[in-house]
Amino acid sequence: MGTAVKGWVGLLYFVYIIETEDGTYYTGMTNDVARRFQEHIAGNSRGAAYLKMHKPKYVVYLEERKTRGDAMRLEKQLKQDYKFKMECVGPRRDIREVIDSELSYR
């Protein structure tokens, strides 16, 4: 799980599920995990509106995709298929620890 890595294949994209403090889930996509999660925590204008009302706490799913299109299709599937989404939810990782881990790759 590196962060938006540039290589011969181009940028990598990541699809993720965040569990909030109130136990709800937010699904998103990014090409820079650390930056996006920091935006979510900050609750600023660049973060998701949903996460301004539901504070992000854990990352429960993080999947790498080689193309933006593949990432967008997976994100759409997760948002439309609740059963599939719940099957993907895995162990909780504190969102701040995930940020620290991602930044260590830079």
N, C-alpha and C positions, 0 to 999 in steps of 0.2 A: 504494500500500500504506500506508494510514493506519492508525491504531490505533482501535479501537472508537469509531467516529464516530457521534455522535448528530445526527440531522438529521430532515427531514420523513419519511424512510423508516424511522426508528428505528435501533436498533443494527445494526452490521455484524458478521458472524462470519467467522472465518478458519480454514481447514483447512491444516495444515502437515505436512511430513515433515522430521524431523531425522535427520541421519546422525551416528552416535556415533563415538567414538575407535576402536572396534574394527570399524567398517565395517557395523554393523547399522543398521536404520532404525526410527524410532518415528513413528507417525502420531497426530495429535491435532487438537483443535478448541478455539478460544477466541474471546472477544469483546474481548480485550485482549492483543495480541501481546507487548508489552514485559513486562507483569506475568507472563504465563505462562512466557515464556522465562527470566525471572529466577528464577522458582520452580524450573524445571527445572535451571538451573545451580547453584542453592543446595543442591539435594538435600534440602530440608527436607520436612516432612510434607505440604506442599501440592503438591509436585512429584510426577511420576509415579514409581511404584515401579520400573518398568523402567529409568528414567534414573538411578536411584540406583546401579545396578550397571553401567550402560553410559553413560559420561559423554558428554553432548551436545557436539558440535563444530561441525557445519554445519547450516544451513537449506538444504535442496535443493528445497523446494517450499513456496509460500505462495499460497493462493488465497482471494479474498474472496467471500463469499456474503451475500445480502441478508437471508436468514431463517435462523433456527436449524435449522429442518427441512431446508432445502437443504444446510446445512453438515453436518448429521448424516448425510444420505444420501450425500454425497460421502466423508465420513470412513469410513463403512461400506463403500462400494465400494472405497476404497483398501486397507482392511484385508482384504477378502475376495478381491480380484483382484490377485494378485502381478504379473501381466504389465502390467496397467493402472498399477499403482503404479510399476513400473520405467520405464514410458513417461513418467510425470509427473516423475520425478527430473530435475532440471535442474542448472545451475551451482551450485557450492558457495559459500555466503556464510557467513562466520564468524558464529556465533550472537551473539557480543558486538557485532559491528558492526550486526547487524539490530536488536538492542535499542537501541543508540545512535541509529540511524536512526529507529526508531519513536518514541523519546522526543523527538526533535527536532520532531515534528509537534504536540506538546502545547503 
